[in-house]
Each structure stands twice: as structure tokens, then as C-alpha cells.
Amino acid sequence: MKSLLKRVIEYLRGVLKRLSFRTGVIILALCVPCYILSFAQMLLPISAATKGVLWFVLFGLAKTTQYTGLAIIGVEGWRKVKAWFKK
């Protein structure tokens, strides 16, 4: 079981390494609309249960895009993004 998990993690690492810095920034930027939608849907006139499900899905999508974008750009890329915002 551990070897299967290790192979899956190595495969995903390889896929993420092939993606460009620009792709990582785009994916990282996609988390902003997901965060906005996750809280904006609270204004809709729907049941509380539906709002909870929508929040769970949209907030999870926001976190997934955030961490995937950070994994793609890496530490050096994150320093580039921070330096760009400081200008």
C-alpha cells in the first residue's frame, strides 16, 4: 500500500514539475473568484443546507486551487510573485 502511495505522489510531482510558472500563477489567481463565490452564495435565497453544501464545495475548490498553484510555482516562484507585488 505504501509503495502505491509513493508512486502516486511521485507521478503527481512529475506532472506538477512540467507545468510552467505562468500556469501556476493562473491557477493561483483562480482561487480568488472561488473564495468570493464561496461567501457570496450566502446572499442567495436558498435553503441553509444548500448554502452549506455550496460553501463546502466552493471553499474546497478555492483551497485546492490555492495549494496547487503554490505547488506549481514553488518557493522561488513565490518569491517572484511577492517581489512583483512589492513593486
C-alpha positions as CSV (number, residue, x, y, z in Angstrom):
1,M,0.0,0.0,0.0
2,K,2.8,2.4,0.8
3,S,4.6,1.8,-2.4
4,L,1.4,2.6,-4.4
5,L,1.0,5.8,-2.5
6,K,4.7,6.7,-3.1
7,R,4.2,6.0,-6.8
8,V,1.1,8.2,-7.0
9,I,2.9,11.0,-5.2
10,E,5.9,10.8,-7.4
11,Y,3.7,10.8,-10.5
12,L,1.8,13.9,-9.3
13,R,5.2,15.6,-8.5
14,G,6.4,14.9,-12.0
15,V,3.2,16.3,-13.6
16,L,3.4,19.5,-11.5
17,K,7.1,20.0,-12.4
18,R,6.3,20.0,-16.1
19,L,3.9,22.9,-15.7
20,S,5.2,26.5,-16.2
21,F,5.4,29.3,-13.7
22,R,2.7,31.2,-15.7
23,T,0.3,28.2,-15.3
24,G,0.9,28.2,-11.6
25,V,0.2,31.9,-11.3
26,I,-3.0,31.5,-13.3
27,I,-4.2,28.6,-11.1
28,L,-3.2,30.6,-8.0
29,A,-5.3,33.6,-9.3
30,L,-8.3,31.3,-9.8
31,C,-8.6,30.8,-6.0
32,V,-9.7,34.4,-5.6
33,P,-13.0,34.0,-7.6
34,C,-13.6,30.7,-5.7
35,Y,-13.2,32.4,-2.4
36,I,-15.5,35.3,-3.5
37,L,-18.2,32.8,-4.7
38,S,-18.0,30.7,-1.6
39,F,-19.1,33.6,0.5
40,A,-21.2,35.5,-2.0
41,Q,-23.6,32.5,-2.4
42,M,-24.7,33.2,1.2
43,L,-26.8,36.0,-0.2
44,L,-28.8,33.7,-2.4
45,P,-32.4,32.9,-1.4
46,I,-31.9,29.1,-1.0
47,S,-32.1,26.7,2.0
48,A,-29.4,26.6,4.6
49,A,-28.5,23.1,3.7
50,T,-27.9,24.0,0.1
51,K,-25.8,27.0,1.2
52,G,-23.7,24.7,3.4
53,V,-23.1,22.3,0.5
54,L,-22.2,25.1,-1.9
55,W,-19.9,26.7,0.7
56,F,-18.2,23.4,1.3
57,V,-17.6,22.8,-2.4
58,L,-16.6,26.3,-3.4
59,F,-14.3,26.8,-0.4
60,G,-12.7,23.4,-1.0
61,L,-12.2,24.3,-4.6
62,A,-10.6,27.6,-3.5
63,K,-8.2,25.8,-1.2
64,T,-7.4,23.2,-3.8
65,T,-6.5,25.8,-6.5
66,Q,-4.5,27.8,-3.9
67,Y,-2.3,24.9,-2.8
68,T,-2.0,23.5,-6.4
69,G,-0.9,26.9,-7.6
70,L,1.7,27.2,-4.8
71,A,3.0,23.7,-5.5
72,I,3.4,24.6,-9.2
73,I,5.2,27.8,-8.7
74,G,7.4,26.6,-5.9
75,V,9.5,28.6,-3.4
76,E,11.4,30.6,-5.9
77,G,8.3,31.4,-7.9
78,W,6.6,32.5,-4.7
79,R,9.5,34.9,-4.1
80,K,9.0,36.3,-7.7
81,V,5.3,36.8,-7.0
82,K,6.0,38.6,-3.7
83,A,8.6,40.8,-5.3
84,W,6.2,41.7,-8.1
85,F,3.6,42.8,-5.6
86,K,6.1,44.9,-3.7
87,K,6.8,47.0,-6.8
